[in-house]
Amino acid sequence: MAAARRRKHGLRTPHEQAAMLAMVGRYLVVALLASVPVHAADPVLEYEVADAKTHRVLQTLRGWTEDDGDPAAPVTAVSRVIFPRGNQLEVHALFTRDQPPRCLSWHAEARNQSGAVVAAAQEQMVQDAFPFLEKPVPANTYPALAPLGYLLTRLGLGAQCDEASFNFILMGSSLLKMDLAVDGRERVEVPAGSFDTYRVRMKVNAESLFPNLPAFLRPFVSFFIPVHTLWLTASAPQELVKYTGQMGPPGSPELVIRLMRIGDAAAQ
């Protein structure tokens, strides 16, 4: 009976809520790993992803963009995630030059230690690509593997606005809203140097996560949704300097992503 009442009001069981939050957290981490492209003519940014508690390095990320210089043409954001065993995930996503940019399409390849492609996926950001999604796909909607950092550093957070939001497609069937808010200005020290940054909090919107949840319960549920913290440079062009956040519900491991070095674009 209690389970039936929870279903009626859009309330998931504690196990289902934990699984949903864990899934959202993992997708966000994957998206942020593919998140830090810069112009190919500029240095490539290299990041380290580690367990915040044990400091164990989990992945290395390199990101850049491929821009032919045509101000009317889309930009390709490229990211390469390198795992400790030597296997890699490379994502190419095509973005418009709008603000915020729209993702037109993406494709990804997973390679083994020898460089051979062992898996691939691609997708266009059109309504027909998501037959299980009942709602229309808004323009500011992004897939899980598209480099979200290209978006996050092009929202004007801090310089032009204090709040922003975008939509995130989960499992091709759920549309989640991500809310972002500037939480202050802070100088951050990372291996790549010292940066003047805007501290930004990012969180899944409770109403989009549980659309049938009664309004009076949303503040309570929102309290248990993990908050992700980003540090974006105050100077233009804006870049991601640091990130912290959990991979799932409260109690899950917390990750930290730090800018390690600024490399040579020619080396890519």
C-alpha positions in Angstrom: 0.0 0.0 0.0 2.8 2.4 0.9 4.6 1.6 -2.3 1.4 2.3 -4.3 1.1 5.7 -2.6 4.7 6.5 -3.5 4.1 5.6 -7.1 1.0 7.8 -7.2 2.9 10.8 -6.0 6.0 10.1 -8.1 8.0 9.0 -5.0 10.6 6.3 -5.6 11.7 3.9 -3.0 15.0 4.8 -1.2 16.8 2.2 -3.3 15.4 3.6 -6.6 16.2 7.2 -5.5 19.8 6.2 -4.7 20.2 4.4 -8.0 18.8 7.4 -9.9 21.2 9.8 -8.1 24.1 7.5 -8.7 23.3 7.3 -12.4 23.0 11.1 -12.6 26.3 11.5 -10.8 28.2 9.1 -13.1 26.8 10.8 -16.2 27.8 14.2 -14.9 31.3 13.0 -14.2 31.6 11.5 -17.7 30.3 14.7 -19.2 32.7 16.8 -17.2 35.6 14.5 -18.2 34.7 15.5 -21.7 34.5 19.1 -20.8 37.4 21.3 -21.3 38.1 22.1 -24.9 40.0 25.2 -26.0 40.9 26.6 -29.4 43.3 24.3 -31.3 45.6 27.2 -31.9 45.8 27.7 -28.1 47.5 25.3 -25.6 45.7 22.1 -24.8 44.4 21.8 -21.2 45.3 18.7 -19.3 43.4 17.6 -16.2 43.7 14.9 -13.5 40.7 13.1 -12.1 41.2 11.6 -8.6 39.4 10.2 -5.6 39.3 13.2 -3.2 39.9 11.0 -0.2 42.5 8.6 -1.3 44.1 10.8 -4.0 44.2 7.8 -6.4 44.3 9.0 -10.0 41.4 7.6 -12.0 41.7 9.3 -15.4 43.6 12.0 -17.3 41.8 14.3 -19.6 43.0 16.4 -22.6 40.7 18.7 -24.4 40.7 21.1 -27.3 38.6 22.5 -30.1 38.9 22.2 -33.9 37.9 25.6 -35.4 38.4 26.4 -39.1 38.1 30.1 -38.4 34.7 30.6 -40.2 32.6 32.6 -37.8 29.4 31.1 -39.2 30.6 27.5 -39.0 30.0 25.1 -36.0 32.9 24.3 -33.7 34.1 20.7 -32.9 34.9 20.2 -29.3 37.3 17.2 -28.8 38.2 15.5 -25.5 40.4 12.5 -24.8 40.0 10.6 -21.6 43.0 8.3 -20.8 42.6 5.6 -18.2 45.3 4.0 -16.1 45.4 0.8 -18.2 46.1 2.8 -21.3 42.7 2.6 -22.9 41.1 5.8 -24.1 37.7 7.4 -24.8 37.7 10.1 -27.4 34.6 12.3 -28.0 33.9 14.8 -30.8 30.9 17.0 -30.5 29.7 19.7 -32.9 28.5 22.9 -31.3 26.9 26.1 -32.7 28.5 29.5 -31.9 25.3 30.6 -30.1 25.2 31.6 -26.4 24.6 29.2 -25.0 25.9 26.9 -27.7 23.6 24.1 -29.1 25.0 20.6 -29.5 24.2 19.4 -33.1 25.7 16.0 -32.9 28.4 13.9 -31.3 30.4 10.7 -31.8 32.7 8.7 -29.5 35.2 6.0 -29.9 36.7 3.7 -27.2 40.2 2.4 -27.9 42.2 -0.3 -26.3 45.9 -0.1 -25.2 47.0 -0.8 -28.8 44.9 2.1 -30.2 42.3 -0.2 -31.9 38.7 1.0 -31.8 36.7 -1.5 -29.7 33.4 0.5 -29.4 31.8 3.5 -31.0 28.6 5.5 -30.7 27.1 8.6 -32.4 24.0 10.6 -32.2 22.3 13.7 -33.6 20.5 16.1 -31.3 17.1 15.9 -32.9 13.8 14.8 -31.6 13.7 11.6 -33.6 16.9 10.4 -31.9 15.0 10.0 -28.6 11.9 8.0 -29.3 11.4 7.2 -25.6 11.5 10.8 -24.6 7.9 12.0 -24.3 8.7 15.7 -24.0 10.0 18.0 -26.8 13.8 18.4 -26.7 14.6 22.1 -25.8 17.4 23.8 -27.6 19.6 23.9 -24.4 19.6 20.2 -24.1 22.8 18.1 -24.1 23.6 14.4 -24.3 25.6 12.5 -21.7 28.8 12.2 -23.6 28.9 15.7 -25.2 31.6 17.9 -23.7 29.5 19.9 -21.2 32.5 22.1 -20.3 32.2 23.7 -23.7 28.7 24.8 -22.4 29.7 25.6 -18.8 32.5 28.0 -19.9 30.1 29.7 -22.4 27.2 30.6 -20.2 28.7 33.9 -19.0 28.6 32.8 -15.4 30.1 35.4 -13.1 30.8 38.0 -15.8 27.3 38.3 -17.4 24.9 36.4 -15.1 24.8 34.8 -11.6 22.4 31.9 -12.5 21.9 29.6 -15.5 20.4 26.3 -16.3 20.4 23.6 -19.0 18.8 20.3 -19.8 20.5 16.9 -19.7 19.3 13.7 -21.3 19.6 10.6 -19.1 19.3 7.2 -20.7 17.6 8.6 -23.7 14.3 8.8 -21.9 14.5 11.3 -19.1 15.0 15.1 -19.3 16.7 16.5 -16.3 17.3 20.2 -15.6 20.6 21.3 -14.1 20.6 24.5 -12.1 23.8 26.6 -11.7 24.5 29.5 -9.4 27.6 31.7 -8.8 28.5 31.3 -5.1 31.4 33.8 -4.9 34.8 34.6 -6.2 37.9 32.8 -5.1 41.6 32.4 -5.9 42.3 28.7 -6.5 45.7 27.0 -6.5 46.1 23.9 -8.8 49.2 22.3 -10.3 48.8 24.4 -13.4 49.0 27.6 -11.3 47.0 30.2 -9.4 43.7 31.4 -10.9 41.1 34.1 -10.0 37.9 32.2 -10.3 34.1 32.2 -9.9 32.9 29.4 -7.6 29.8 27.9 -9.1 27.3 25.4 -7.6 25.6 22.9 -9.9 22.7 20.7 -8.9 20.0 18.6 -10.5 16.6 20.3 -10.2 14.4 18.3 -7.9 11.2 18.9 -9.9 12.8 17.5 -13.1 14.2 14.5 -11.2 10.9 13.7 -9.6 8.3 15.4 -11.8 5.2 14.1 -9.9 6.6 15.0 -6.4 4.3 17.3 -4.4 5.7 20.8 -4.2 5.9 20.8 -0.4 8.3 17.8 -0.5 10.7 19.3 -3.0 12.8 21.2 -0.5 13.2 18.0 1.6 14.2 15.9 -1.5 16.4 18.6 -2.8 18.4 18.5 0.4 19.6 15.0 -0.5 20.6 15.8 -4.1 24.4 16.2 -4.2 25.9 19.5 -5.1 28.7 19.8 -7.7 31.2 22.7 -7.4 33.0 24.2 -10.3 35.7 26.9 -10.4 35.7 28.9 -13.6 38.2 31.5 -14.5 37.1 35.1 -14.0 39.1 36.2 -17.0 38.1 35.5 -20.6 38.1 33.1 -22.3 36.6 31.3 -19.4 38.1 27.9 -18.5 37.4 25.2 -16.0 40.1 25.1 -13.3 38.7 22.7 -10.7 35.7 20.5 -10.0 34.5 18.6 -6.9 31.5 16.3 -6.6 30.1 12.9 -5.7 29.5 10.1 -8.2 26.1 9.3 -6.6 23.9 9.9 -3.6 25.2 11.1 -0.2 28.0 8.8 1.0 29.3 8.1 -2.5 33.0 8.8 -3.2 33.9 12.4 -4.0 36.0 13.2 -7.0 38.2 16.2 -7.6 39.3 17.3 -11.1 42.2 19.7 -11.3 43.9 21.6 -14.1 47.4 20.0 -14.2 49.2 21.7 -17.0 48.8 23.7 -20.2 50.3 21.7 -23.1 51.3 22.2 -26.7 48.4 21.9 -29.2 50.8 20.5 -31.8 51.4 17.5 -29.6 47.8 16.4 -30.1 
